[in-house]
Amino acid sequence: MPRYAGACHCGTLRFEVEADPVETTSCDCSLCAMRNAVMIQVPQAALRLLAGEDLLATYVWNTGVARHHFCGRCGVYVFHRKRAAPDSFGVNVFCLRDFDPAPLPHRRTDGAGMSLLEARL
């Protein structure tokens, strides 16, 4: 199985992914649309954080299941725990070294149609 090295822009967060992805995805939820994310899905055990855990920042909203991780120094989104598949991560393909997403089919997912929790005052 292929192994890919990954990092944020400044190199503080370094990780590796062992996966043979079959597609890339993008999501139309408000967060993914704003960051224009293109991802591969990998099982939780396939992603290993190698460096920068102390600067791994996390954004959680709505149901609290999805956890979006980014570099606390440069701000680049690297990966997130998926709400629709909590035992998997969505990994930013543009953070993976020597990974060419072009040959893979691309699927758009419906994040905007997922339920939202109303804010309670």
C-alpha positions in Angstrom: 0.0 0.0 0.0 1.4 3.4 -0.9 2.6 5.7 1.9 2.5 9.5 1.5 4.3 12.2 3.5 2.2 15.2 4.4 2.8 18.6 5.9 1.3 22.0 6.4 2.7 25.0 4.6 5.3 25.9 7.2 6.2 22.3 7.9 5.4 22.4 11.6 2.7 19.7 11.2 4.1 16.6 9.6 2.1 13.3 9.1 2.0 10.3 6.9 -0.9 8.5 5.3 -0.8 4.8 4.2 -3.6 4.5 1.7 -4.6 3.6 -1.8 -7.4 6.1 -2.4 -10.0 5.4 -5.0 -11.4 8.9 -5.3 -11.1 12.5 -4.2 -14.0 14.3 -2.6 -15.1 17.9 -2.0 -17.9 18.9 0.3 -20.4 21.7 0.0 -20.9 22.4 3.7 -20.2 26.0 4.7 -16.7 25.3 6.1 -15.4 23.0 3.3 -16.8 25.4 0.6 -15.0 28.4 2.2 -11.6 26.5 2.3 -12.2 24.9 -1.1 -11.0 21.5 0.3 -10.2 18.5 -1.9 -9.8 15.4 0.2 -9.1 11.7 0.2 -10.8 9.5 2.8 -8.5 7.2 4.9 -9.3 5.0 7.9 -8.2 6.3 11.2 -5.4 3.8 11.5 -3.9 5.0 8.2 -3.0 8.5 9.4 -0.1 9.1 11.7 0.9 12.5 13.1 4.8 12.7 13.1 5.5 16.2 14.4 3.8 19.4 15.6 1.1 17.9 17.9 1.6 20.9 20.2 0.5 23.3 17.3 -2.3 21.1 16.0 -5.3 23.4 16.3 -8.8 22.0 16.1 -12.1 23.6 15.0 -15.3 21.9 16.2 -18.8 23.1 15.4 -22.4 22.0 15.0 -22.8 18.4 16.3 -19.2 18.2 17.5 -18.5 14.9 15.7 -16.3 16.4 12.9 -13.0 17.8 14.1 -11.2 19.9 11.6 -7.4 20.1 12.2 -5.1 22.8 11.0 -1.7 24.3 11.8 -1.8 26.8 14.6 1.2 28.6 13.0 0.5 28.8 9.3 -3.3 28.1 9.4 -3.4 25.4 6.7 -6.1 22.8 7.0 -4.4 19.3 7.0 -7.1 16.8 7.8 -10.4 16.3 9.7 -12.3 13.5 11.4 -15.4 13.0 9.3 -18.9 13.4 10.7 -20.4 10.9 8.2 -17.6 8.4 8.9 -16.2 9.1 12.4 -13.7 6.2 12.1 -12.1 8.0 9.1 -10.2 11.1 8.2 -10.5 13.4 5.3 -7.0 14.4 4.3 -6.2 17.6 2.3 -4.6 16.2 -0.9 -2.6 19.4 -1.4 -0.7 18.7 1.8 0.5 15.3 0.5 4.0 15.2 -1.1 4.2 13.3 -4.5 0.4 12.7 -4.6 -1.3 13.4 -7.9 -5.1 13.6 -7.5 -5.7 14.1 -11.2 -6.1 10.4 -12.2 -8.7 9.8 -9.5 -12.4 10.3 -10.0 -13.8 13.2 -8.0 -17.1 13.1 -6.0 -18.9 16.0 -4.6 -20.6 15.2 -1.2 -23.6 16.8 0.3 -22.5 18.5 3.5 -24.9 21.4 3.2 -27.8 19.0 3.4 -26.6 17.5 6.7 -28.6 18.5 9.8 -27.6 21.6 11.7 -28.1 22.1 15.4 -29.8 25.3 16.4 -27.8 27.5 18.7 -29.3 27.7 22.2 -29.2 31.0 24.0 
